[in-house]
Amino acid sequence: MPDPGSPAHLATMTEADRVTYLQTLGAALTEGDIGLYADILARAGLKTEMEALIRSAKAAGRDSAEIAIALGGLR
């Protein structure tokens, strides 16, 4: 069974479940963790999911500049 946080696991979810999962992550993770997870999603070719995660994090009050710094540091 794939890791629940892995891109392979996301690929097995319905679109609605994927959106809910990414919204939950965006609200729960720190900016650094969001940047790391966004990088994993981007490298897996899941750009839409990466954008959804970042948008949900921003909506939850996370600092988008801090997320960008974390993401940029991994690139």
C-alpha positions in Angstrom: 0.0 0.0 0.0 1.4 3.4 -0.9 2.3 6.0 1.7 -0.8 8.1 2.4 1.1 11.3 1.6 2.7 10.0 -1.5 1.9 11.1 -5.1 1.1 7.4 -5.9 -1.5 7.4 -3.1 -3.0 10.7 -4.4 -3.4 9.2 -7.8 -5.6 6.5 -6.4 -8.0 9.0 -4.9 -11.1 10.5 -6.5 -10.7 14.1 -7.4 -13.0 15.2 -4.6 -11.0 13.2 -2.0 -7.8 14.6 -3.4 -9.0 18.1 -3.0 -10.2 17.5 0.5 -6.9 15.8 1.5 -4.9 18.7 0.0 -7.0 21.3 1.8 -6.5 19.4 5.1 -2.8 19.3 4.5 -2.7 23.0 3.6 -4.4 23.9 6.9 -2.3 21.6 9.0 1.3 21.8 7.8 3.8 24.5 8.4 5.1 26.7 5.6 8.3 24.7 5.4 6.5 21.4 5.2 4.1 22.7 2.6 7.1 23.8 0.5 8.6 20.3 0.8 5.3 18.6 -0.1 4.7 21.0 -3.0 8.2 20.1 -4.3 7.4 16.4 -4.1 4.1 17.0 -6.0 5.8 19.1 -8.7 8.6 16.5 -9.2 5.9 13.9 -9.6 4.2 16.0 -12.3 1.2 16.8 -10.1 1.2 20.6 -10.8 -2.6 21.0 -10.3 -2.3 19.2 -6.9 0.7 21.4 -5.9 -1.2 24.5 -6.8 -4.3 23.3 -4.8 -2.1 22.6 -1.8 -0.5 26.1 -1.9 -3.9 27.8 -2.4 -5.4 26.0 0.5 -2.4 26.8 2.7 -2.8 30.5 1.8 -6.5 30.4 2.5 -5.7 28.8 5.9 -3.5 31.8 6.7 -0.1 30.4 5.9 2.5 32.8 4.6 2.8 32.3 0.8 6.2 34.0 0.8 7.6 31.6 3.4 6.2 28.7 1.3 7.9 30.1 -1.8 11.2 30.4 0.1 10.9 26.8 1.3 10.0 25.5 -2.2 12.8 27.6 -3.8 15.3 26.2 -1.4 14.5 22.7 -2.6 14.9 23.5 -6.3 
